[in-house]
Amino acid sequence: MRFFAVALILFGAAASYAQAPQVPHKMHFANMTLAIRDDARREIQADVDALTRYTRHFQMRVERAKTYFPIISRIFAEEDLPDDFKYLVLQESALVPDAVSVSNAVGFWQFKDFTALSMGLRVDKEIDERMNIASASRGAANYLKQNNQQFDNWLLALQAYQMGAGGLKRSIGDKHNGKRHMDITSESYWYVKKFIAHKVAFEQVIEGDPQVKVVLFESKKFRSIADLATELQVEEELLREYNKWALKGLIPDDKSYTVVVPTNKPIQDFSSLVLASDKSARAKPISDKAKLSRPDIKFVNGLRAIKAAPSESLVSLTDRAGIALSRFLRFNEMSIDQNLVAGEYYFLEKKKSKGEALQHKVKPGEDLWTIAQTYGIRVSKLEKWNKISRHEKLGIGSYVKLNPKVVINPAPTIAIPSAPVVAPLVTSINESVQQVKEVAHIDEETFNWEVRPTEKPKEMLTATPAVDSVKLAELSTASDHLVLKGETLYSIAKLYSVKVAELLEWNNLEINQALKPGQKLLLKDLKNNKKVHARQPISTGIDIPQINEHTVAESDTLYSIARQYNVTIKDLMGWNQKTELTVRPGEKLKVKAR
């Protein structure tokens, strides 16, 4: 009888979701009216169809939404945020509490640690409130409201959630500020169209009682999850499953924490990304013997990879390969809404830290992720060895290092019969090839350099050291960092490959506490004797000042100045507190040596 009831429920769900909802020509969102043009409707409809195509996958998200949306809606009402934004959490994490993106964003609302801390969430070794549905939802509401204060347009606030308010402002300026009617076209930002697809797909099916019911408990005193489970007469393992934010099973007393307490047993796969058909019916993992005889399986860098078929989804591919979706996404450093490319190979094992080849020459349309997939190497390793971000555009014909032992010959020493000039440091393979085109001929196969004459640089550097040489010498060996003007907790944490939360903890600082030039920051956890090593500067044989001054010439642009000193435009804007991508002739710009 019980089996018949469960089968009836699943059959009813399947029938309900058989017909995908249709994208309207006009819709209301956050007190705005959106006119969806036909070209955009076709794109959004394709996403809606993909979201609703696999019954179990879709049903699991619906059940999570039914469980968590009442909590989110109550918090949004308290924070005076439009309720429509609740669909964004499905887009960000599918309401999986411990979801982690390839860029290390964590939790329900996919916050990075620095953003979470700035929103008042606790993120450290014991507590990660990004995985707490109440705390994280309140943080998301505050972040979205901050965005809207700049744009007075909730749709732009949504777009800024993904690309940042500063990035959005630089991209479109203020021409849409205050608008209450917006057109959605094929040119509209992909993140916005993806959100509309989630709203259309889920808004008609989230009514009714959830299969998993929870209540909230406010804890204001120190206790363990085990003690609270005994107090509430709930299974300890079940309480831990719904409160993964308590990383060590302890609830502190530094503030009030919201504990999610389930009132019944969870359904299968409720809190995981195993979204394909029932485990008992899933395909068995492909054996090594079968892999050798299958045309859709090959080995890349000693790792098993499977070929995506035309129009195949993540769910059907992982089913065919017999691997959990969460593992597949982690192995391939993909997000859950990333589409497969027919004919491309995807890994069934964790990618390695280095490749069999030494370097790769960049082809049109390639980025770090596609190169990492080609050679079976983790993107984070390519970023580290090449000192570039996965989001940076690669120069066609430039080289990407695939092995940490590869040595790319540095730029040649060029004799210039004039006053000494500080040569730019070559810290990026992509930038180095482009920079020395004017000064050297490169034999690309052997990396031998043949020096040719060059013109004298049009601007000389005026050195203005920020700190004296004694302090600079201390920085390279001591376990502390001397703060320079313009540095932030985030930039310093990135420099030493540590977390912002660790810097705060080691130095007893608050997230909103401003740093002062000359301030010393401890770079190791004395209690646990954790050592931190600073990135060592590249040796050039030249005494390079830490801060230089560049006088902008008539023909200068931020791009040309960044290339001249081998830095990024983002660096220049940060050092000079610039918010616009323009410079004026005669303007003095600070340039820090790499």
Secondary structure, DSSP 8 states (H G I E B T S, - for coil): -HHHHHHHHHHHHHHHTSS-----SEEEETTEEEEE-HHHHHHHHHHHHHHHSSHHHHHHHHHHHHHHHHHHHHHHHHTT--GGGGGHHHHHHTT-TT-B-TT--BTTTTB-HHHHHHTT--BSSSBBGGG-HHHHHHHHHHHHHHHHHHHS-HHHHHHHHHH-HHHHHHHHTTTTTT-SEEEE-TTS-HHHHHHHHHHHHHTTS--S--SS-EEEEEE-S-EEHHHHHHHHT--HHHHHHT-TTBTTSEE-SSS-EEEEEESS---TTTTSS--SS-GGGS-----HHHHHH-TTEEEETTEEEEE--TT--HHHHHHHHT--HHHHHHHHT--TT----TT-EEESS--BSS-SSSEEE--TT--HHHHHHHHTB-HHHHHHHHT--TTS---TT-EEE-STT-----------SSS---------HHHHHHHGGGTEEEETTTTEEEE------SS--EE--SS-HHHHHHHHHSSEEE--TT--HHHHHHHTT--HHHHHHHHT--TT----TT-EEE-SBTTTTB----------SS---SEEEEE--TT--HHHHHHHTT--HHHHHHHTT--SS---TT-EEEEE--
